[in-house]
Amino acid sequence: MHVQTETKPYDSINVTPMLDLAYVLLVIFIIMTTASVQGLNINLPKPSNKPSTVKKEMRIVQVMPGGRLLLNGAGVSMPQLESLLTALHSRDPEFSLVVKGDPEADYANVVEIIDLAGRLNISNLGLVTARIGT
């Protein structure tokens, strides 16, 4: 005895599993985009309407490969740099400090100079982002 069953095509598709997957992906996307990103706190300069005619001192700290430091071309160690910058800051609190990191230098040394400037409350800090001369 053979029983014949009727095969009827589906007239609807169950989209519940697809919607569940879409909601999970949406939640993951929201969580990943709102995650906090850690970094350095930077105070951006404010534009001024009046031009400054007062020339301030500027010092350039170069971070060389191997961790060597140069202050305006003269070799210094980190403790010497800290004492020189402290003396400069006490003499002229508005002096500018520029940090130039060599492309081959360890970036941790550049961050150490930036941290030193923060500890000494040096507000005029600049970073050289392109090679100027050689």
VEXDREN-2710 file (C-alpha; in Angstrom, 1 decimal):
% VEXDREN-2710
k/r/px/py/pz
1/MET/0.0/0.0/0.0
2/HIS/1.4/3.2/-1.1
3/VAL/0.3/6.5/0.5
4/GLN/0.7/9.6/-1.6
5/THR/1.3/12.8/0.3
6/GLU/0.6/16.1/-1.2
7/THR/3.6/18.4/-1.6
8/LYS/2.7/22.0/-1.4
9/PRO/5.2/24.8/-2.0
10/TYR/5.9/27.2/0.8
11/ASP/4.1/30.4/0.5
12/SER/6.1/32.3/3.1
13/ILE/9.7/32.4/4.3
14/ASN/10.5/32.5/8.0
15/VAL/12.7/35.6/8.5
16/THR/13.0/35.4/12.3
17/PRO/16.5/33.8/12.3
18/MET/17.7/36.5/9.8
19/LEU/16.3/39.3/11.9
20/ASP/17.9/37.8/15.0
21/LEU/21.2/37.9/13.2
22/ALA/20.7/41.4/12.0
23/TYR/19.9/42.6/15.6
24/VAL/23.0/40.9/17.0
25/LEU/25.2/42.5/14.3
26/LEU/23.6/45.9/15.0
27/VAL/24.3/45.6/18.7
28/ILE/27.9/44.6/18.1
29/PHE/28.3/47.5/15.7
30/ILE/27.0/50.0/18.3
31/ILE/29.2/48.6/21.0
32/MET/32.3/48.7/18.9
33/THR/31.8/52.2/17.6
34/THR/31.0/53.7/21.0
35/ALA/34.0/52.1/22.8
36/SER/36.3/54.6/24.3
37/VAL/39.6/55.2/22.6
38/GLN/42.5/56.1/24.9
39/GLY/45.1/58.6/23.7
40/LEU/46.9/61.8/24.6
41/ASN/44.9/64.8/25.8
42/ILE/45.8/67.7/23.6
43/ASN/44.8/71.4/24.1
44/LEU/44.5/72.8/20.6
45/PRO/45.5/76.4/20.1
46/LYS/42.9/79.1/20.0
47/PRO/42.8/81.5/17.0
48/SER/43.6/85.1/17.8
49/ASN/42.4/88.2/16.0
50/LYS/45.4/90.3/16.8
51/PRO/48.8/89.4/15.5
52/SER/51.6/88.8/18.0
53/THR/54.6/91.1/17.6
54/VAL/56.5/89.8/20.6
55/LYS/59.1/87.2/19.7
56/LYS/59.4/84.3/22.1
57/GLU/62.3/81.9/22.6
58/MET/62.0/78.6/20.8
59/ARG/63.9/75.4/21.6
60/ILE/64.0/72.3/19.4
61/VAL/64.4/68.9/20.9
62/GLN/65.4/66.3/18.4
63/VAL/65.0/62.6/19.3
64/MET/67.6/60.6/17.3
65/PRO/67.8/56.9/16.7
66/GLY/69.1/55.0/19.7
67/GLY/67.5/57.5/22.1
68/ARG/70.0/60.3/21.8
69/LEU/68.6/63.8/22.5
70/LEU/69.7/67.1/21.0
71/LEU/68.6/70.5/22.3
72/ASN/69.1/73.0/19.5
73/GLY/71.8/70.7/18.1
74/ALA/73.7/70.1/21.4
75/GLY/73.6/66.6/22.9
76/VAL/71.9/66.3/26.2
77/SER/70.6/63.6/28.5
78/MET/67.1/63.4/29.8
79/PRO/68.0/64.8/33.3
80/GLN/70.0/67.6/31.7
81/LEU/67.1/68.4/29.4
82/GLU/64.7/68.5/32.3
83/SER/66.9/71.0/34.2
84/LEU/67.5/73.2/31.1
85/LEU/63.8/73.3/30.3
86/THR/62.9/74.0/34.0
87/ALA/65.4/77.0/33.9
88/LEU/64.0/78.2/30.6
89/HIS/60.4/78.0/31.9
90/SER/61.2/79.9/35.0
91/ARG/62.9/82.6/33.0
92/ASP/60.2/82.8/30.2
93/PRO/57.0/80.8/30.8
94/GLU/55.9/81.5/27.2
95/PHE/58.8/80.0/25.4
96/SER/58.1/77.4/22.7
97/LEU/59.3/73.9/22.6
98/VAL/59.3/71.9/19.4
99/VAL/59.8/68.1/19.4
100/LYS/61.3/66.6/16.2
101/GLY/61.4/62.8/16.2
102/ASP/63.6/61.1/13.7
103/PRO/61.7/58.5/11.6
104/GLU/64.0/55.8/12.8
105/ALA/63.7/56.8/16.5
106/ASP/61.7/54.9/19.1
107/TYR/58.3/56.7/19.5
108/ALA/58.4/56.1/23.3
109/ASN/61.2/58.6/23.5
110/VAL/59.0/61.3/21.8
111/VAL/56.2/60.5/24.2
112/GLU/58.6/60.9/27.1
113/ILE/59.5/64.4/26.0
114/ILE/55.8/65.3/25.6
115/ASP/55.2/64.0/29.1
116/LEU/58.1/66.0/30.4
117/ALA/56.7/69.2/28.8
118/GLY/53.3/68.4/30.5
119/ARG/55.0/68.0/33.9
120/LEU/56.8/71.3/33.5
121/ASN/53.6/73.1/32.4
122/ILE/55.1/74.1/29.0
123/SER/52.0/75.3/27.1
124/ASN/53.6/76.1/23.8
125/LEU/54.5/72.7/22.5
126/GLY/54.8/71.8/18.8
127/LEU/55.5/68.6/16.9
128/VAL/57.4/68.5/13.7
129/THR/55.5/66.1/11.4
130/ALA/57.6/66.4/8.2
131/ARG/61.3/66.5/7.4
132/ILE/62.6/70.0/7.4
133/GLY/66.0/70.0/5.8
134/THR/68.4/67.2/6.7
END
